[in-house]
Amino acid sequence: MVVGGGIAGLVAARGLAATGRDVLLLEASPLLGGKLRTAEVAGLPVDVGAEAMLARRPEGLDLAAELGAEVLHPTPATSGVWSRGALRALPRSLMGVPLDLDQLAASGVLSPDGLARATAETATEVTDDVSVGELVAARLGDEVVERLVEPLLGGVYAGHARRISAAAAVPQLLAMARRGSLLEQAATVPVSTAPVFATLAGGMGTLPGLVRDAGGFDVRTSATVRALRHLGSAGSPSGWAVTVGPTTHPETIEATEVVLATPSAPTARLLAEVSPEAAADLAVIESASVAVVSLAFRAQDVPDALFERSGFLVPPVEQRAIKAATFSFAKWAWVRDLDPDVVVLRTSLGRHREEATLQAADEGLVRVSLADLTAMSGLTARPVDTHVQRWGGALPQYAVGHLDRVARVRASIARLPGLALCGAAYDGVGVPAVIGSARRAVASLTQAD
């Protein structure tokens, strides 16, 4: 049995079914896919959740190949960052650490003082895990954190650089810091022509349906799992009982094995009795809520310059409502080809512990998105259609010490035969990392077969 119908749960169910097991997947909401979802905007199918996956990790591309799905890469359109009153080219970096100091200087992202501080790296010793922001600020100064690290991490985690673990989020950066100068090592990183991101024909929102159709497992949606109980004694592989359905008509389903592919908070509740230690560790993992605002315009109303840009990031220090804009029509050829007369773009709002931003009604989120787009990109047209997708508690926050916490959770779960966990709370929030997490869970249950 698999609890949770996001991409982690779907991949786990498919993997278990491939071994000949009879698998039932239970999903609390009416829809499968989690944060991979497509909605109609101006009559066009548009991703309203994750719209890309890393192409430099193999799991997503491997799954696409297994499913026979067509993989697409972004156009040559360039990305930018709004900084110091202007929309500027986003310099090459490793999560904000500049890889080309000349390019950084030419971009104007940093002030003269900030640039001088960044180029005069301070040697600091790094031993234990530390936040990304603390690490970079100590080496290169606060301004690099505020204007480069923050918007990049905000795009991935909707979090704050000084609260996110370097070991969990950017382990290569921590390893570099332990070896010596960040700038010296960054200068030796070659320019790669390989695509960083990828999507599928029709968008990432098509992936859940492809996995479901190829899966060979049963699915029940609108099926909330309320309790988990071990049927045997400690260490016994006797199976599990799952309570599902409304409190007025609960149903008990027994299973030999259970995969919990749910966010950390509901997973903690389900584990409260069977593994109090794991539940306690999972319960302290915080999450960020975000909103994605999709806007459709007549192509003739959009400034020509925007067709050359894939979007831009917005540092929190700029005190704008949106944290990023993605010009989907320029970034993805498949989106542009849907209707040459209509262009679609997205804004994203919401950061960890700043949920007040999302308290506005949908119309309010559209309004502030348009205001920021006008100020930062010169887009003054009125949209022909809009869509607001809210993702409550969607992005787990990897606080300092996250890797140790996950290790403790897995050690606790390993003492319970037939139980496994997977999802974005453990090994990474991106699509490939979540797929890898699901496959790790499957392997933990099937390795003795």
N, C-alpha and C positions, 0 to 999 in steps of 0.2 A: 504494500500500500504506500502511496505517496500523498502527503498532505501539502497542498499548495500548487497552484496551476500557473505560476510564472514560468519563465524560461528554464529556471533551475529545476522545478518540479517536472516539467515536460521532458527535459532531457534525462532526468533520473528515471522517470517512468519508461521512457523508450529504452534506456539502457538495461533496466531490469527485465523488460519484456523480451529483449533480444536474447536473454539467457533461457527463455522458455517459461519464465514465471508468469502466473496470472496476476496482472497488476490492475489495481483500481486507483485512480487519481481523484482526490476530493478537493474542490476549489470552492471557497466561501462566496465569492462574487459570481454574478451571472456570466462573466466573460473569462476566458483563458488569456494568458499572455502577460499578466502583470504590467510592468512598465513598458512593454512593447505593444503599441496599440495604434490603429489607424482610424481616423475620422474623416468625414466628408466636409470639405471647406470649398465653397463656391462650386460645388459639384465635383470636386477633385479629391481623390484619396490622398491623405496627408498624414505623415507620422506625427502623433501628438505626445509621444513618449520619447524614448531613445531613438535618435535618427541615424546613428552610425555605430560602428564597432571598430576597435583597434585592428588594423590589418597586420600589425607587427607581432601579434600574438596568434598562435595557430588555431586555437580551439574554435573560434567563430568561423573561420574560413574552412576548417576541416568539416564542421557540421554542415555548412552550406554545400560542400562537395558531396557529402554523403546523401544529402537530400536532393541533389541535382538542381540546386538553386543558382541562378545567375548572380554573380558578384559584380558590383559596380564600384568604381572609385570616384572621388571628387574631381571636379574640373580644375583647371589651373588657377581659378579665382583665388585671390589672396585674403588672408585674415588680418584684422586690425585690432587695436585697443584704443579706447577713448582715454586720453590722458592729458592733463594740463591744457584743457580747453580745445583740443583738436583730436580728430580721428587719425591715428598714426599707424604705420606699418608695425605689425607684431614681430619683434626681432626673434631670431632663432634662439631657443633656450632649452634647457633641461628643467622643466617645471619652474621656469622663471630664472634659473641661473644662466646668464648669457653665454652663448657659445661663440659669439663674434662681437668683440668689443667695438669695432668700427661700425658695425651695423647697429649696435645699441646706441652709439653716439649719434649716428645719422637719423635715427628714428625720432629723437626728441622726446621719448617716453619719460626719461628722467630729467630732472633739473640739472644745471651745471654742478651744483654741490652734490646731488645724488649720484651723478655720473663719476665725479671725482672719488667719492667714497667707495663706489662699487669697484673701481679699478685699483684701489689700494686695499687689496684683501688683507684682512686681519687673521693671523694664524691663531686658531683655537683648537683645543683638544676635544675630541668627541669620543666618548666611550659608550655610555648607555644610550637607549632610545631617547630622542628629543623631538620636539615639534619641528615641522618643516620651517615655520616662520622663525623660530629661535635660532635654528642652525644657519639659515641664510642671512638673517639680520646680523648675527655675530660676525660672519665672514665678510659680507658685502654691504651691509647697512640696511636701515629700515625702509628706504625708498624702493629698493629692489623688491622687498617683500610686499610693500603696499601697492606698487604699480605693475608688478609682473607676476609674483608668486600668488598673491591673493586672487586675481581674476582667473588664473589658470586652475587653481585648486577649487575656486568657487564654481567653475564650469563642470568639474568632475564630481565633487562631493557636496556642493552647495554648503561648504564649510568655511572655516577660518584657519589661516595658515598657522597661527600660533596655538591651535588646539588639535592639529592633525599630526599623527605619528609619522615621522620620516621613515622609520623602519618598515611600517606597513604600507605607506602610500608611495614613497619614492626611495626604495631600498638602494638603488644605484647611487643616488645622491649621498646617502649616508656612508656608503662604502667609499666613495670618492673623498669625502671629508676626512675619513679615517686614514686614507693614504697620504693626504697632503693638500696642496692648493687646489681649490675648485677651478679657478680660472685657468691655471696651467693645464689641468686635465681636460677642461672644456675645450680649450683651443686645439686639442688633438682629435676631437670628435669629427669624423669626416662628414661632409655634406652628403646626405642620402637622397637618391631620386625615387626610392621606393615609396609607394603611397602609405601615409600614416593611418588613414581611415578607409572604411569600406561600408557598403550597405548592400541590400538585395534589390533586385528589380521589383519595383512596387513599394520599396521601403522596408525598414526593419520590422514594421508591424505585421508583415506577412510571415515572419519566421515562426511564431507560435502555431499558426494553422498548418504550416508545412510539417512541423514536428508531430503535431497531433495526427495528421493524415497518414504519416508514415509509421506511427508509433506501435500499433498492435496492442494497445491497452485500453481499458474502459475509463470513462470520465463521467463524473457527476459534478455539475456546477450548482451554485446556490446551496452548497452543502458545508455548513460551518462545523468544524471539528471543535468540540468543547472540552474534551478530556482524553487523557492517555493513561492507560493502566497496564502494568506488566503482569502477565498471567502466571509467570513462574516465580521461583525464588531468585535471589541475587545470583547472577552468573549463569542462570539457567536459560537455555534458548527455547523457552516454552511458548513464546509468542506474545502478542499484544492485543489489547482491547481498546478500540477507539469509539468514543461517544460522539455522534454526529447528529445534526439537526436542531430544530428549535427546542427550547427548554420544556415546552409543553408536550412535545412528542419526540423525545430522544430515542435514538437508535444506536445499538451497540454492534460494531463490526469487528470481527476478530481477524488478525493477520499474523503471519509468521514473521514478517519484517515490516518495518515502518521507516520511511524517509520523511523527515520534517523539512520541507522546502519553504518555510514560512519566515517572515521577518523576525528579528530578534525578540521583540516584545511578545508576540503571541507564542513563539517557541518557548520563551521563558515560562509563560503561564502553563503550557502543556507539560513542561518538564518539572514543575514545582514539586510534585510528589515522587516521581521516579528518579530524579537526579537534582536534588536541591542545590548542590554545588554548581552544576552547569547552569541551572536556572538563575542563580544569583549573579553569575558572571554575565550572562546574556542580558539580564534586566538592566544593567547599567550602561549598555550601549545605547547612546542617544541617536536620534535621527533628525533629518531636516525635511521640511515640507517645501514643495516648490509648485509653481504653476507655469504652464506653457501656453502662451497666447499665440495662436495662428491667425495671420492676417492675409487676406487676398486683395490684390489691387489690379486695376487695369494696367497692362504693361506700358501703355503709352503715358501713364501718369507717374511712372517711376524714373528718377534721374538716371541718365545713362551711366554715370560713374558707379552706381551700385551694381551694375551687371558685371563688373570686374572684381567685386569683393564678395567673399563667401560669408562675411559677417564680422562681428567685432565683440570684444569683451569689455566689461566695465568694472574697474576696481571699486571696491566699497568706499574708498577714500573720496571718490567723486560724488558720493551721496545722491545717486540716481536711483530710480525705482527698479529699473531692469538691470540684470547682471550680465546679460549677453543678448545678442541678436544674431540669428542665423538667416542669411539670405538664401533660402532653400533653392530658389529659382536659379541662382548663380552658382551655388555649390554643387548641385546635383543635376546632371543633364536629364535624368528621367523625370524630374519634377518639371523642368522647363518644357519638356516635350509633351506634357499632358494637355496643355492648351496654350498656344503661343500668345494669346491675347490676355491671359491672366497670369499673374505672378504671385507666389506664395512665400511669405517669410514668417519667422517665429521670433518671439522674445521669450526670455525666461526670467522669472522673478522668484525670490525667496532664498534666504540663507539660514543656516543653523541658528536657532534661538532668536530669529527675527521674524517669527510667524505673523507679527502684526501687519507686515507688508501685505499679507494675503487675506486680511480680514475684509477687504473691499469686495463689493459685488463684482460679478464678471464684467459689467460695463465699466466699473472703475479700473480694473486691471487693463482693459483695452484702452481706456482713456490715457492712463499714465504711460502705457507702452507707446502710444502714438506721440505723446508729448516728448518723450525721450528720443524717439526716432527722428522727430523733426529737429530737435536741438543738435543731435549728434550726426545725423546723416543727410539732413536736408530734405527728407521725405515729408511732403506736406499734403499729399493726397488723402482722400477718405477711402477706407476699405470698402469693397463690395460685399465682403462677408468676413465674419470673425468666428473663432472658436476658442474657448478657454477650457483647458484640461488641468485639473488640480490633482496633485499627487501628495496626499497626506502621509507624512512619515516615510517618504519614499527612499531616502538616501541615508544609510547608516554612517555614523561618524567614527572614524578610526582614531580614537584618542591615543595619546602616548601610552605605551604598554599594551596596545591592542594584540600584538602577536602572542605575547605571553598569555593574555586572556583567552584567546582562541585555542592555544595549546592546552590550557587547563580544561576548557570545555570538551575538547576532543578526548582528552585523557579520561574524563568522567564518563563520557558516552561510550568509550571503548569497553567499559566494564559492564555494559548492557547489551548482550548479544541481540542482533536483529534490529538495532536502531542506528540510524545515521542522520546527519544534518547536512544541509547545503543551502547556498544562497549568497546574497550580496553582503551579508554580515561577517563573512569569514575571510575570504582570500582576495577580495577586490570587488569593486562595484560595477565594472564594465561588463559588457556582454560576454566576451571571451573568458574573463575570470570566473563569471558565474557558471558558465558551461563547464569549465574545469572543475569547479567546486562540486557540481552535480556528478561528474564522472568519478571524482574521488569518492563520493558517497557510495556510488554503485560498486566501485572496486572494494570498498571496505566490507560490503555485504556479500560479495560474490567470490572473494579471493580464495575461499575454502572449497569452492565448487569443483 
